[in-house]
Amino acid sequence: MTVRKHGTPPYRAVAVHGGPGAAGSTAGLAEGMAAFCGTLEPYQSQRRVDGQIEELREQIAACFAETPVVLVGHSWGA
């Protein structure tokens, strides 16, 4: 499970990339958001949406994020 951490805890925001093939594509977004609050950048690997939801929940919990968190994402269309 890979999660990059930007800024300082508590982590209150999560930058979510589009699909399992775009890991790392929200790095710039996460870095920019870190100026305002601690931000997580999870790298998701699951192929199905239901698997990605569960994987994301586990990644957020494993990083002791301040819940609820704000999810910011992009690139879910093709």
All heavy atoms as TSV, in Angstrom:
chain	resi	resn	atom	element	x	y	z
A	1	MET	N	N	0.860	-1.171	0.000
A	1	MET	CA	C	0.000	0.000	0.000
A	1	MET	C	C	0.908	1.235	0.000
A	1	MET	O	O	1.682	1.444	0.914
A	1	MET	CB	C	-0.900	-0.018	1.234
A	1	MET	CG	C	-1.729	1.206	1.364
A	1	MET	SD	S	-2.915	1.302	2.748
A	1	MET	CE	C	-2.823	-0.213	3.610
A	2	THR	N	N	0.799	2.031	-1.045
A	2	THR	CA	C	1.621	3.225	-1.157
A	2	THR	C	C	0.771	4.470	-0.979
A	2	THR	O	O	-0.234	4.642	-1.677
A	2	THR	CB	C	2.314	3.286	-2.534
A	2	THR	OG1	O	3.122	2.124	-2.699
A	2	THR	CG2	C	3.181	4.515	-2.656
A	3	VAL	N	N	1.167	5.314	-0.046
A	3	VAL	CA	C	0.509	6.602	0.185
A	3	VAL	C	C	1.607	7.630	0.419
A	3	VAL	O	O	2.394	7.496	1.357
A	3	VAL	CB	C	-0.439	6.570	1.405
A	3	VAL	CG1	C	-1.086	7.931	1.605
A	3	VAL	CG2	C	-1.494	5.493	1.250
A	4	ARG	N	N	1.680	8.635	-0.444
A	4	ARG	CA	C	2.635	9.720	-0.220
A	4	ARG	C	C	1.968	10.755	0.682
A	4	ARG	O	O	0.782	11.041	0.525
A	4	ARG	CB	C	3.031	10.351	-1.548
A	4	ARG	CG	C	3.865	9.385	-2.383
A	4	ARG	CD	C	4.357	9.998	-3.658
A	4	ARG	NE	N	5.274	11.093	-3.344
A	4	ARG	CZ	C	5.559	12.068	-4.187
A	4	ARG	NH1	N	5.033	12.116	-5.377
A	4	ARG	NH2	N	6.395	13.030	-3.839
A	5	LYS	N	N	2.734	11.290	1.594
A	5	LYS	CA	C	2.221	12.289	2.532
A	5	LYS	C	C	2.837	13.642	2.202
A	5	LYS	O	O	4.051	13.746	2.033
A	5	LYS	CB	C	2.547	11.884	3.962
A	5	LYS	CG	C	1.890	10.578	4.355
A	5	LYS	CD	C	2.316	10.118	5.723
A	5	LYS	CE	C	1.650	8.790	6.059
A	5	LYS	NZ	N	2.120	8.270	7.332
A	6	HIS	N	N	1.985	14.643	2.103
A	6	HIS	CA	C	2.424	16.002	1.789
A	6	HIS	C	C	2.007	16.921	2.935
A	6	HIS	O	O	0.882	16.832	3.425
A	6	HIS	CB	C	1.791	16.488	0.481
A	6	HIS	CG	C	2.110	15.623	-0.696
A	6	HIS	ND1	N	3.192	15.848	-1.516
A	6	HIS	CD2	C	1.497	14.513	-1.183
A	6	HIS	CE1	C	3.219	14.932	-2.466
A	6	HIS	NE2	N	2.206	14.109	-2.281
A	7	GLY	N	N	2.902	17.804	3.345
A	7	GLY	CA	C	2.588	18.700	4.452
A	7	GLY	C	C	2.722	17.979	5.777
A	7	GLY	O	O	3.364	16.938	5.889
A	8	THR	N	N	2.083	18.546	6.781
A	8	THR	CA	C	2.192	18.001	8.129
A	8	THR	C	C	0.838	17.514	8.630
A	8	THR	O	O	-0.207	18.025	8.227
A	8	THR	CB	C	2.732	19.073	9.099
A	8	THR	OG1	O	1.876	20.213	9.053
A	8	THR	CG2	C	4.138	19.497	8.713
A	9	PRO	N	N	0.849	16.511	9.507
A	9	PRO	CA	C	-0.406	16.024	10.087
A	9	PRO	C	C	-1.087	17.122	10.880
A	9	PRO	O	O	-0.404	18.049	11.331
A	9	PRO	CB	C	0.043	14.881	11.001
A	9	PRO	CG	C	1.431	14.556	10.594
A	9	PRO	CD	C	2.006	15.790	9.977
A	10	PRO	N	N	-2.356	17.056	11.116
A	10	PRO	CA	C	-3.227	15.970	10.689
A	10	PRO	C	C	-3.547	16.064	9.192
A	10	PRO	O	O	-3.606	17.152	8.628
A	10	PRO	CB	C	-4.489	16.170	11.523
A	10	PRO	CG	C	-4.539	17.645	11.782
A	10	PRO	CD	C	-3.100	18.082	11.876
A	11	TYR	N	N	-3.731	14.915	8.577
A	11	TYR	CA	C	-4.073	14.855	7.154
A	11	TYR	C	C	-5.578	15.014	7.012
A	11	TYR	O	O	-6.343	14.199	7.498
A	11	TYR	CB	C	-3.562	13.545	6.545
A	11	TYR	CG	C	-2.065	13.453	6.677
A	11	TYR	CD1	C	-1.484	12.655	7.643
A	11	TYR	CD2	C	-1.251	14.234	5.874
A	11	TYR	CE1	C	-0.107	12.601	7.787
A	11	TYR	CE2	C	0.132	14.201	6.015
A	11	TYR	CZ	C	0.686	13.390	6.973
A	11	TYR	OH	O	2.049	13.360	7.119
A	12	ARG	N	N	-5.967	16.088	6.353
A	12	ARG	CA	C	-7.394	16.406	6.229
A	12	ARG	C	C	-7.899	16.364	4.804
A	12	ARG	O	O	-9.074	16.560	4.551
A	12	ARG	CB	C	-7.649	17.786	6.816
A	12	ARG	CG	C	-7.409	17.826	8.306
A	12	ARG	CD	C	-7.883	19.109	8.922
A	12	ARG	NE	N	-7.825	18.995	10.355
A	12	ARG	CZ	C	-7.259	19.900	11.140
A	12	ARG	NH1	N	-6.729	20.983	10.613
A	12	ARG	NH2	N	-7.238	19.730	12.436
A	13	ALA	N	N	-6.990	16.147	3.842
A	13	ALA	CA	C	-7.368	16.105	2.435
A	13	ALA	C	C	-6.684	14.919	1.765
A	13	ALA	O	O	-5.619	14.471	2.192
A	13	ALA	CB	C	-6.968	17.399	1.734
A	14	VAL	N	N	-7.327	14.415	0.706
A	14	VAL	CA	C	-6.799	13.283	-0.044
A	14	VAL	C	C	-6.905	13.621	-1.531
A	14	VAL	O	O	-7.993	13.923	-2.018
A	14	VAL	CB	C	-7.581	11.985	0.258
A	14	VAL	CG1	C	-7.015	10.812	-0.518
A	14	VAL	CG2	C	-7.593	11.686	1.751
A	15	ALA	N	N	-5.776	13.580	-2.239
A	15	ALA	CA	C	-5.750	13.807	-3.682
A	15	ALA	C	C	-5.822	12.446	-4.365
A	15	ALA	O	O	-4.902	11.641	-4.257
A	15	ALA	CB	C	-4.484	14.553	-4.079
A	16	VAL	N	N	-6.936	12.178	-5.050
A	16	VAL	CA	C	-7.205	10.859	-5.623
A	16	VAL	C	C	-6.985	10.901	-7.132
A	16	VAL	O	O	-7.608	11.698	-7.836
A	16	VAL	CB	C	-8.659	10.423	-5.321
A	16	VAL	CG1	C	-8.918	9.021	-5.842
A	16	VAL	CG2	C	-8.941	10.497	-3.822
A	17	HIS	N	N	-6.102	10.016	-7.624
A	17	HIS	CA	C	-5.837	9.962	-9.066
A	17	HIS	C	C	-6.923	9.182	-9.788
A	17	HIS	O	O	-7.685	8.430	-9.188
A	17	HIS	CB	C	-4.455	9.358	-9.332
A	17	HIS	CG	C	-4.307	7.924	-8.918
A	17	HIS	ND1	N	-4.821	6.883	-9.640
A	17	HIS	CD2	C	-3.689	7.371	-7.852
A	17	HIS	CE1	C	-4.527	5.741	-9.047
A	17	HIS	NE2	N	-3.839	6.016	-7.945
A	18	GLY	N	N	-6.988	9.348	-11.083
A	18	GLY	CA	C	-7.979	8.660	-11.906
A	18	GLY	C	C	-7.535	7.265	-12.288
A	18	GLY	O	O	-6.462	7.087	-12.837
A	19	GLY	N	N	-8.366	6.295	-11.974
A	19	GLY	CA	C	-8.096	4.922	-12.373
A	19	GLY	C	C	-6.790	4.363	-11.835
A	19	GLY	O	O	-5.940	5.096	-11.361
A	20	PRO	N	N	-6.614	3.046	-11.923
A	20	PRO	CA	C	-5.406	2.427	-11.388
A	20	PRO	C	C	-4.160	2.711	-12.226
A	20	PRO	O	O	-3.048	2.508	-11.764
A	20	PRO	CB	C	-5.741	0.932	-11.387
A	20	PRO	CG	C	-6.802	0.784	-12.416
A	20	PRO	CD	C	-7.574	2.068	-12.393
A	21	GLY	N	N	-4.311	3.218	-13.433
A	21	GLY	CA	C	-3.164	3.463	-14.297
A	21	GLY	C	C	-2.570	4.850	-14.186
A	21	GLY	O	O	-1.634	5.183	-14.901
A	22	ALA	N	N	-3.083	5.687	-13.291
A	22	ALA	CA	C	-2.634	7.085	-13.223
A	22	ALA	C	C	-1.960	7.431	-11.894
A	22	ALA	O	O	-1.939	8.585	-11.505
A	22	ALA	CB	C	-3.816	8.008	-13.472
A	23	ALA	N	N	-1.409	6.444	-11.221
A	23	ALA	CA	C	-0.751	6.703	-9.938
A	23	ALA	C	C	0.325	7.769	-10.100
A	23	ALA	O	O	1.091	7.751	-11.050
A	23	ALA	CB	C	-0.142	5.421	-9.397
A	24	GLY	N	N	0.329	8.718	-9.187
A	24	GLY	CA	C	1.309	9.794	-9.215
A	24	GLY	C	C	0.847	11.033	-9.956
A	24	GLY	O	O	1.492	12.075	-9.893
A	25	SER	N	N	-0.285	10.944	-10.647
A	25	SER	CA	C	-0.739	12.078	-11.458
A	25	SER	C	C	-1.294	13.232	-10.633
A	25	SER	O	O	-1.504	14.318	-11.167
A	25	SER	CB	C	-1.776	11.620	-12.484
A	25	SER	OG	O	-2.941	11.140	-11.843
A	26	THR	N	N	-1.529	13.026	-9.351
A	26	THR	CA	C	-2.018	14.126	-8.512
A	26	THR	C	C	-0.928	14.692	-7.600
A	26	THR	O	O	-1.224	15.433	-6.665
A	26	THR	CB	C	-3.221	13.686	-7.646
A	26	THR	OG1	O	-2.833	12.592	-6.825
A	26	THR	CG2	C	-4.424	13.321	-8.500
A	27	ALA	N	N	0.324	14.387	-7.892
A	27	ALA	CA	C	1.428	14.857	-7.041
A	27	ALA	C	C	1.449	16.378	-6.937
A	27	ALA	O	O	1.556	16.931	-5.838
A	27	ALA	CB	C	2.763	14.341	-7.564
A	28	GLY	N	N	1.344	17.068	-8.059
A	28	GLY	CA	C	1.348	18.538	-8.045
A	28	GLY	C	C	0.167	19.104	-7.289
A	28	GLY	O	O	0.310	20.071	-6.523
A	29	LEU	N	N	-0.994	18.505	-7.479
A	29	LEU	CA	C	-2.198	18.927	-6.762
A	29	LEU	C	C	-1.999	18.737	-5.262
A	29	LEU	O	O	-2.276	19.637	-4.467
A	29	LEU	CB	C	-3.397	18.118	-7.249
A	29	LEU	CG	C	-4.711	18.308	-6.510
A	29	LEU	CD1	C	-5.229	19.735	-6.668
A	29	LEU	CD2	C	-5.742	17.308	-7.021
A	30	ALA	N	N	-1.504	17.570	-4.858
A	30	ALA	CA	C	-1.300	17.276	-3.437
A	30	ALA	C	C	-0.275	18.226	-2.822
A	30	ALA	O	O	-0.458	18.696	-1.696
A	30	ALA	CB	C	-0.866	15.821	-3.261
A	31	GLU	N	N	0.786	18.513	-3.556
A	31	GLU	CA	C	1.808	19.440	-3.049
A	31	GLU	C	C	1.216	20.832	-2.842
A	31	GLU	O	O	1.503	21.496	-1.849
A	31	GLU	CB	C	2.983	19.503	-4.015
A	31	GLU	CG	C	3.812	18.233	-4.018
A	31	GLU	CD	C	4.823	18.184	-5.158
A	31	GLU	OE1	O	4.994	19.189	-5.878
A	31	GLU	OE2	O	5.441	17.119	-5.328
A	32	GLY	N	N	0.396	21.283	-3.786
A	32	GLY	CA	C	-0.239	22.589	-3.656
A	32	GLY	C	C	-1.213	22.645	-2.492
A	32	GLY	O	O	-1.255	23.630	-1.743
A	33	MET	N	N	-1.993	21.588	-2.309
A	33	MET	CA	C	-2.954	21.545	-1.211
A	33	MET	C	C	-2.248	21.507	0.143
A	33	MET	O	O	-2.788	21.993	1.137
A	33	MET	CB	C	-3.873	20.325	-1.371
A	33	MET	CG	C	-4.828	20.458	-2.532
A	33	MET	SD	S	-5.765	18.957	-2.990
A	33	MET	CE	C	-6.057	18.119	-1.482
A	34	ALA	N	N	-1.037	20.952	0.186
A	34	ALA	CA	C	-0.293	20.826	1.445
A	34	ALA	C	C	0.065	22.177	2.046
A	34	ALA	O	O	0.368	22.259	3.234
A	34	ALA	CB	C	0.967	19.990	1.230
A	35	ALA	N	N	0.010	23.233	1.259
A	35	ALA	CA	C	0.246	24.578	1.800
A	35	ALA	C	C	-0.881	24.995	2.744
A	35	ALA	O	O	-0.711	25.886	3.573
A	35	ALA	CB	C	0.372	25.593	0.666
A	36	PHE	N	N	-2.030	24.338	2.635
A	36	PHE	CA	C	-3.208	24.670	3.447
A	36	PHE	C	C	-3.511	23.632	4.513
A	36	PHE	O	O	-4.023	23.956	5.577
A	36	PHE	CB	C	-4.432	24.859	2.547
A	36	PHE	CG	C	-4.228	25.921	1.519
A	36	PHE	CD1	C	-3.846	25.590	0.230
A	36	PHE	CD2	C	-4.378	27.259	1.841
A	36	PHE	CE1	C	-3.635	26.572	-0.726
A	36	PHE	CE2	C	-4.176	28.255	0.895
A	36	PHE	CZ	C	-3.791	27.902	-0.395
A	37	CYS	N	N	-3.224	22.350	4.206
A	37	CYS	CA	C	-3.483	21.280	5.183
A	37	CYS	C	C	-2.712	20.032	4.771
A	37	CYS	O	O	-2.367	19.858	3.605
A	37	CYS	CB	C	-4.978	20.972	5.279
A	37	CYS	SG	S	-5.714	20.286	3.786
A	38	GLY	N	N	-2.452	19.150	5.733
A	38	GLY	CA	C	-1.803	17.884	5.427
A	38	GLY	C	C	-2.618	17.121	4.405
A	38	GLY	O	O	-3.842	17.028	4.521
A	39	THR	N	N	-1.954	16.589	3.384
A	39	THR	CA	C	-2.646	15.946	2.270
A	39	THR	C	C	-2.036	14.586	1.967
A	39	THR	O	O	-0.816	14.441	1.914
A	39	THR	CB	C	-2.554	16.835	1.012
A	39	THR	OG1	O	-3.104	18.122	1.312
A	39	THR	CG2	C	-3.319	16.240	-0.149
A	40	LEU	N	N	-2.890	13.603	1.755
A	40	LEU	CA	C	-2.457	12.264	1.368
A	40	LEU	C	C	-2.606	12.100	-0.140
A	40	LEU	O	O	-3.541	12.632	-0.737
A	40	LEU	CB	C	-3.306	11.200	2.070
A	40	LEU	CG	C	-3.291	11.207	3.589
A	40	LEU	CD1	C	-4.279	10.172	4.125
A	40	LEU	CD2	C	-1.894	10.948	4.112
A	41	GLU	N	N	-1.691	11.345	-0.730
A	41	GLU	CA	C	-1.749	11.017	-2.154
A	41	GLU	C	C	-1.641	9.493	-2.276
A	41	GLU	O	O	-0.562	8.938	-2.430
A	41	GLU	CB	C	-0.600	11.700	-2.900
A	41	GLU	CG	C	-0.582	11.407	-4.368
A	41	GLU	CD	C	0.726	11.797	-5.027
A	41	GLU	OE1	O	1.632	12.346	-4.365
A	41	GLU	OE2	O	0.861	11.518	-6.226
A	42	PRO	N	N	-2.780	8.790	-2.180
A	42	PRO	CA	C	-2.738	7.328	-2.258
A	42	PRO	C	C	-2.543	6.855	-3.693
A	42	PRO	O	O	-3.051	7.456	-4.629
A	42	PRO	CB	C	-4.112	6.906	-1.730
A	42	PRO	CG	C	-4.993	8.075	-1.982
A	42	PRO	CD	C	-4.125	9.292	-1.919
A	43	TYR	N	N	-1.760	5.803	-3.847
A	43	TYR	CA	C	-1.600	5.153	-5.145
A	43	TYR	C	C	-2.517	3.941	-5.130
A	43	TYR	O	O	-2.270	2.992	-4.387
A	43	TYR	CB	C	-0.150	4.708	-5.339
A	43	TYR	CG	C	0.800	5.820	-5.694
A	43	TYR	CD1	C	0.670	7.095	-5.160
A	43	TYR	CD2	C	1.845	5.588	-6.558
A	43	TYR	CE1	C	1.559	8.110	-5.480
A	43	TYR	CE2	C	2.751	6.592	-6.883
A	43	TYR	CZ	C	2.590	7.851	-6.336
A	43	TYR	OH	O	3.474	8.849	-6.653
A	44	GLN	N	N	-3.559	3.974	-5.941
A	44	GLN	CA	C	-4.528	2.883	-5.946
A	44	GLN	C	C	-4.191	1.856	-7.014
A	44	GLN	O	O	-3.716	2.197	-8.103
A	44	GLN	CB	C	-5.929	3.429	-6.142
A	44	GLN	CG	C	-6.361	4.277	-4.939
A	44	GLN	CD	C	-7.827	4.511	-4.939
A	44	GLN	OE1	O	-8.299	5.435	-5.585
A	44	GLN	NE2	N	-8.541	3.659	-4.239
A	45	SER	N	N	-4.458	0.590	-6.709
A	45	SER	CA	C	-4.117	-0.497	-7.620
A	45	SER	C	C	-5.301	-1.360	-8.019
A	45	SER	O	O	-5.186	-2.151	-8.957
A	45	SER	CB	C	-3.049	-1.382	-6.981
A	45	SER	OG	O	-3.541	-1.943	-5.773
A	46	GLN	N	N	-6.401	-1.244	-7.316
A	46	GLN	CA	C	-7.557	-2.083	-7.611
A	46	GLN	C	C	-8.156	-1.721	-8.970
A	46	GLN	O	O	-8.179	-0.566	-9.366
A	46	GLN	CB	C	-8.615	-1.941	-6.521
A	46	GLN	CG	C	-8.176	-2.453	-5.175
A	46	GLN	CD	C	-7.941	-3.944	-5.205
A	46	GLN	OE1	O	-8.771	-4.714	-5.652
A	46	GLN	NE2	N	-6.778	-4.361	-4.711
A	47	ARG	N	N	-8.671	-2.709	-9.677
A	47	ARG	CA	C	-9.221	-2.509	-11.013
A	47	ARG	C	C	-10.707	-2.154	-11.015
A	47	ARG	O	O	-11.195	-1.543	-11.945
A	47	ARG	CB	C	-9.015	-3.768	-11.857
A	47	ARG	CG	C	-7.560	-4.014	-12.164
A	47	ARG	CD	C	-7.236	-3.227	-13.377
A	47	ARG	NE	N	-5.934	-3.511	-13.920
A	47	ARG	CZ	C	-5.100	-2.552	-14.282
A	47	ARG	NH1	N	-5.420	-1.307	-14.112
A	47	ARG	NH2	N	-3.943	-2.856	-14.815
A	48	ARG	N	N	-11.429	-2.558	-9.995
A	48	ARG	CA	C	-12.877	-2.310	-9.943
A	48	ARG	C	C	-13.163	-1.162	-8.980
A	48	ARG	O	O	-12.447	-0.975	-7.994
A	48	ARG	CB	C	-13.608	-3.577	-9.488
A	48	ARG	CG	C	-13.466	-4.735	-10.467
A	48	ARG	CD	C	-14.061	-6.009	-9.889
A	48	ARG	NE	N	-15.330	-5.782	-9.237
A	48	ARG	CZ	C	-16.524	-6.081	-9.756
A	48	ARG	NH1	N	-16.600	-6.674	-10.913
A	48	ARG	NH2	N	-17.628	-5.838	-9.085
A	49	VAL	N	N	-14.231	-0.417	-9.258
A	49	VAL	CA	C	-14.574	0.734	-8.424
A	49	VAL	C	C	-14.823	0.309	-6.987
A	49	VAL	O	O	-14.337	0.957	-6.055
A	49	VAL	CB	C	-15.790	1.495	-8.997
A	49	VAL	CG1	C	-16.254	2.577	-8.035
A	49	VAL	CG2	C	-15.441	2.113	-10.349
A	50	ASP	N	N	-15.552	-0.786	-6.765
A	50	ASP	CA	C	-15.800	-1.208	-5.387
A	50	ASP	C	C	-14.507	-1.561	-4.674
A	50	ASP	O	O	-14.327	-1.269	-3.492
A	50	ASP	CB	C	-16.821	-2.349	-5.313
A	50	ASP	CG	C	-16.424	-3.587	-6.094
A	50	ASP	OD1	O	-15.532	-3.512	-6.970
A	50	ASP	OD2	O	-17.024	-4.650	-5.854
A	51	GLY	N	N	-13.556	-2.143	-5.379
A	51	GLY	CA	C	-12.253	-2.439	-4.789
A	51	GLY	C	C	-11.470	-1.175	-4.495
A	51	GLY	O	O	-10.777	-1.083	-3.481
A	52	GLN	N	N	-11.574	-0.181	-5.375
A	52	GLN	CA	C	-10.883	1.085	-5.161
A	52	GLN	C	C	-11.450	1.831	-3.957
A	52	GLN	O	O	-10.703	2.453	-3.206
A	52	GLN	CB	C	-10.958	1.953	-6.413
A	52	GLN	CG	C	-10.137	1.394	-7.542
A	52	GLN	CD	C	-10.344	2.131	-8.834
A	52	GLN	OE1	O	-11.271	2.913	-8.988
A	52	GLN	NE2	N	-9.476	1.877	-9.800
A	53	ILE	N	N	-12.748	1.753	-3.773
A	53	ILE	CA	C	-13.378	2.403	-2.615
A	53	ILE	C	C	-12.844	1.795	-1.324
A	53	ILE	O	O	-12.447	2.510	-0.403
A	53	ILE	CB	C	-14.916	2.296	-2.692
A	53	ILE	CG1	C	-15.441	3.142	-3.847
A	53	ILE	CG2	C	-15.561	2.702	-1.366
A	53	ILE	CD1	C	-16.902	2.883	-4.178
A	54	GLU	N	N	-12.813	0.478	-1.259
A	54	GLU	CA	C	-12.327	-0.199	-0.051
A	54	GLU	C	C	-10.833	0.063	0.157
A	54	GLU	O	O	-10.392	0.317	1.275
A	54	GLU	CB	C	-12.596	-1.703	-0.128
A	54	GLU	CG	C	-12.144	-2.474	1.091
A	54	GLU	CD	C	-12.781	-2.009	2.396
A	54	GLU	OE1	O	-13.870	-1.404	2.389
A	54	GLU	OE2	O	-12.163	-2.249	3.453
A	55	GLU	N	N	-10.058	0.023	-0.926
A	55	GLU	CA	C	-8.633	0.294	-0.831
A	55	GLU	C	C	-8.388	1.714	-0.314
A	55	GLU	O	O	-7.547	1.936	0.560
A	55	GLU	CB	C	-7.981	0.116	-2.203
A	55	GLU	CG	C	-6.481	0.329	-2.214
A	55	GLU	CD	C	-5.896	0.124	-3.592
A	55	GLU	OE1	O	-6.493	0.572	-4.603
A	55	GLU	OE2	O	-4.819	-0.485	-3.654
A	56	LEU	N	N	-9.135	2.691	-0.825
A	56	LEU	CA	C	-8.993	4.076	-0.397
A	56	LEU	C	C	-9.350	4.234	1.079
A	56	LEU	O	O	-8.642	4.901	1.832
A	56	LEU	CB	C	-9.859	4.989	-1.261
A	56	LEU	CG	C	-9.782	6.487	-0.977
A	56	LEU	CD1	C	-8.359	7.001	-1.169
A	56	LEU	CD2	C	-10.749	7.231	-1.894
A	57	ARG	N	N	-10.407	3.573	1.512
A	57	ARG	CA	C	-10.802	3.624	2.928
A	57	ARG	C	C	-9.666	3.094	3.804
A	57	ARG	O	O	-9.312	3.698	4.819
A	57	ARG	CB	C	-12.079	2.811	3.162
A	57	ARG	CG	C	-12.624	2.950	4.582
A	57	ARG	CD	C	-13.655	1.883	4.905
A	57	ARG	NE	N	-13.078	0.552	4.935
A	57	ARG	CZ	C	-12.270	0.080	5.895
A	57	ARG	NH1	N	-11.918	0.830	6.908
A	57	ARG	NH2	N	-11.804	-1.156	5.837
A	58	GLU	N	N	-9.075	1.986	3.399
A	58	GLU	CA	C	-7.975	1.391	4.160
A	58	GLU	C	C	-6.746	2.301	4.172
A	58	GLU	O	O	-6.080	2.432	5.207
A	58	GLU	CB	C	-7.612	0.026	3.572
A	58	GLU	CG	C	-8.677	-1.030	3.787
A	58	GLU	CD	C	-8.406	-2.315	3.030
A	58	GLU	OE1	O	-7.359	-2.426	2.350
A	58	GLU	OE2	O	-9.251	-3.227	3.109
A	59	GLN	N	N	-6.450	2.934	3.045
A	59	GLN	CA	C	-5.293	3.824	2.970
A	59	GLN	C	C	-5.474	5.032	3.883
A	59	GLN	O	O	-4.537	5.435	4.573
A	59	GLN	CB	C	-5.059	4.266	1.519
A	59	GLN	CG	C	-4.563	3.138	0.639
A	59	GLN	CD	C	-4.600	3.479	-0.829
A	59	GLN	OE1	O	-5.568	4.042	-1.327
A	59	GLN	NE2	N	-3.531	3.126	-1.543
A	60	ILE	N	N	-6.656	5.602	3.888
A	60	ILE	CA	C	-6.931	6.757	4.748
A	60	ILE	C	C	-6.813	6.363	6.219
A	60	ILE	O	O	-6.174	7.047	7.010
A	60	ILE	CB	C	-8.320	7.357	4.427
A	60	ILE	CG1	C	-8.297	7.998	3.026
A	60	ILE	CG2	C	-8.742	8.366	5.485
A	60	ILE	CD1	C	-9.669	8.371	2.503
A	61	ALA	N	N	-7.398	5.228	6.577
A	61	ALA	CA	C	-7.357	4.768	7.964
A	61	ALA	C	C	-5.926	4.461	8.402
A	61	ALA	O	O	-5.533	4.776	9.535
A	61	ALA	CB	C	-8.243	3.536	8.133
A	62	ALA	N	N	-5.132	3.861	7.523
A	62	ALA	CA	C	-3.761	3.490	7.872
A	62	ALA	C	C	-2.879	4.710	8.135
A	62	ALA	O	O	-1.884	4.612	8.849
A	62	ALA	CB	C	-3.151	2.638	6.760
A	63	CYS	N	N	-3.254	5.851	7.577
A	63	CYS	CA	C	-2.460	7.076	7.755
A	63	CYS	C	C	-2.980	7.944	8.886
A	63	CYS	O	O	-2.511	9.067	9.087
A	63	CYS	CB	C	-2.443	7.871	6.450
A	63	CYS	SG	S	-1.527	7.039	5.152
A	64	PHE	N	N	-3.939	7.427	9.643
A	64	PHE	CA	C	-4.511	8.155	10.767
A	64	PHE	C	C	-4.980	9.544	10.357
A	64	PHE	O	O	-4.697	10.538	11.042
A	64	PHE	CB	C	-3.515	8.250	11.930
A	64	PHE	CG	C	-3.021	6.908	12.385
A	64	PHE	CD1	C	-1.749	6.482	12.063
A	64	PHE	CD2	C	-3.848	6.070	13.115
A	64	PHE	CE1	C	-1.291	5.237	12.469
A	64	PHE	CE2	C	-3.396	4.829	13.528
A	64	PHE	CZ	C	-2.126	4.414	13.209
A	65	ALA	N	N	-5.648	9.608	9.206
A	65	ALA	CA	C	-6.153	10.893	8.715
A	65	ALA	C	C	-7.226	11.425	9.649
A	65	ALA	O	O	-7.946	10.668	10.307
A	65	ALA	CB	C	-6.711	10.740	7.311
A	66	GLU	N	N	-7.327	12.735	9.690
A	66	GLU	CA	C	-8.365	13.417	10.464
A	66	GLU	C	C	-9.666	13.279	9.681
A	66	GLU	O	O	-9.818	13.860	8.615
A	66	GLU	CB	C	-7.980	14.890	10.617
A	66	GLU	CG	C	-8.952	15.711	11.404
A	66	GLU	CD	C	-8.735	15.593	12.901
A	66	GLU	OE1	O	-7.656	15.151	13.331
A	66	GLU	OE2	O	-9.659	15.953	13.625
A	67	THR	N	N	-10.585	12.453	10.169
A	67	THR	CA	C	-11.830	12.246	9.434
A	67	THR	C	C	-12.915	13.159	9.978
A	67	THR	O	O	-12.904	13.465	11.177
A	67	THR	CB	C	-12.285	10.768	9.517
A	67	THR	OG1	O	-12.397	10.393	10.883
A	67	THR	CG2	C	-11.298	9.863	8.806
A	68	PRO	N	N	-13.833	13.594	9.145
A	68	PRO	CA	C	-13.885	13.308	7.714
A	68	PRO	C	C	-12.805	14.051	6.947
A	68	PRO	O	O	-12.316	15.091	7.396
A	68	PRO	CB	C	-15.276	13.797	7.304
A	68	PRO	CG	C	-15.610	14.872	8.288
A	68	PRO	CD	C	-14.931	14.488	9.577
A	69	VAL	N	N	-12.428	13.506	5.802
A	69	VAL	CA	C	-11.434	14.134	4.938
A	69	VAL	C	C	-12.122	14.702	3.702
A	69	VAL	O	O	-13.236	14.310	3.363
A	69	VAL	CB	C	-10.338	13.139	4.483
A	69	VAL	CG1	C	-9.531	12.639	5.654
A	69	VAL	CG2	C	-10.935	12.000	3.684
A	70	VAL	N	N	-11.446	15.620	3.045
A	70	VAL	CA	C	-11.919	16.169	1.776
A	70	VAL	C	C	-11.234	15.378	0.669
A	70	VAL	O	O	-10.006	15.270	0.646
A	70	VAL	CB	C	-11.571	17.668	1.653
A	70	VAL	CG1	C	-11.932	18.197	0.278
A	70	VAL	CG2	C	-12.261	18.460	2.743
A	71	LEU	N	N	-12.023	14.804	-0.235
A	71	LEU	CA	C	-11.475	14.080	-1.380
A	71	LEU	C	C	-11.464	15.005	-2.582
A	71	LEU	O	O	-12.483	15.618	-2.904
A	71	LEU	CB	C	-12.325	12.848	-1.705
A	71	LEU	CG	C	-12.460	11.794	-0.616
A	71	LEU	CD1	C	-13.416	10.686	-1.070
A	71	LEU	CD2	C	-11.117	11.205	-0.253
A	72	VAL	N	N	-10.312	15.104	-3.239
A	72	VAL	CA	C	-10.180	15.896	-4.458
A	72	VAL	C	C	-9.582	14.987	-5.513
A	72	VAL	O	O	-8.563	14.347	-5.273
A	72	VAL	CB	C	-9.258	17.114	-4.220
A	72	VAL	CG1	C	-9.107	17.927	-5.499
A	72	VAL	CG2	C	-9.778	17.985	-3.093
A	73	GLY	N	N	-10.239	14.889	-6.662
A	73	GLY	CA	C	-9.741	13.985	-7.682
A	73	GLY	C	C	-9.896	14.548	-9.070
A	73	GLY	O	O	-10.439	15.623	-9.277
A	74	HIS	N	N	-9.401	13.768	-10.038
A	74	HIS	CA	C	-9.511	14.157	-11.443
A	74	HIS	C	C	-9.400	12.935	-12.336
A	74	HIS	O	O	-9.059	11.837	-11.892
A	74	HIS	CB	C	-8.422	15.181	-11.789
A	74	HIS	CG	C	-7.091	14.563	-12.030
A	74	HIS	ND1	N	-6.609	14.329	-13.290
A	74	HIS	CD2	C	-6.153	14.085	-11.186
A	74	HIS	CE1	C	-5.413	13.752	-13.203
A	74	HIS	NE2	N	-5.114	13.601	-11.942
A	75	SER	N	N	-9.704	13.129	-13.604
A	75	SER	CA	C	-9.431	12.155	-14.660
A	75	SER	C	C	-10.170	10.827	-14.509
A	75	SER	O	O	-9.561	9.778	-14.606
A	75	SER	CB	C	-7.918	11.906	-14.743
A	75	SER	OG	O	-7.626	11.049	-15.826
A	76	TRP	N	N	-11.461	10.880	-14.292
A	76	TRP	CA	C	-12.218	9.629	-14.284
A	76	TRP	C	C	-12.977	9.403	-15.581
A	76	TRP	O	O	-13.744	8.463	-15.708
A	76	TRP	CB	C	-13.173	9.595	-13.090
A	76	TRP	CG	C	-12.480	8.959	-11.934
A	76	TRP	CD1	C	-11.796	9.593	-10.949
A	76	TRP	CD2	C	-12.340	7.568	-11.668
A	76	TRP	NE1	N	-11.247	8.692	-10.080
A	76	TRP	CE2	C	-11.568	7.443	-10.504
A	76	TRP	CE3	C	-12.785	6.441	-12.299
A	76	TRP	CZ2	C	-11.246	6.208	-9.954
A	76	TRP	CZ3	C	-12.463	5.217	-11.740
A	76	TRP	CH2	C	-11.713	5.112	-10.585
A	77	GLY	N	N	-12.778	10.256	-16.556
A	77	GLY	CA	C	-13.453	10.057	-17.844
A	77	GLY	C	C	-12.457	9.717	-18.927
A	77	GLY	O	O	-11.277	9.988	-18.821
A	78	ALA	N	N	-12.934	9.046	-19.947
A	78	ALA	CA	C	-12.047	8.734	-21.074
A	78	ALA	C	C	-12.849	8.781	-22.352
A	78	ALA	O	O	-14.029	8.609	-22.372
A	78	ALA	CB	C	-11.433	7.356	-20.899
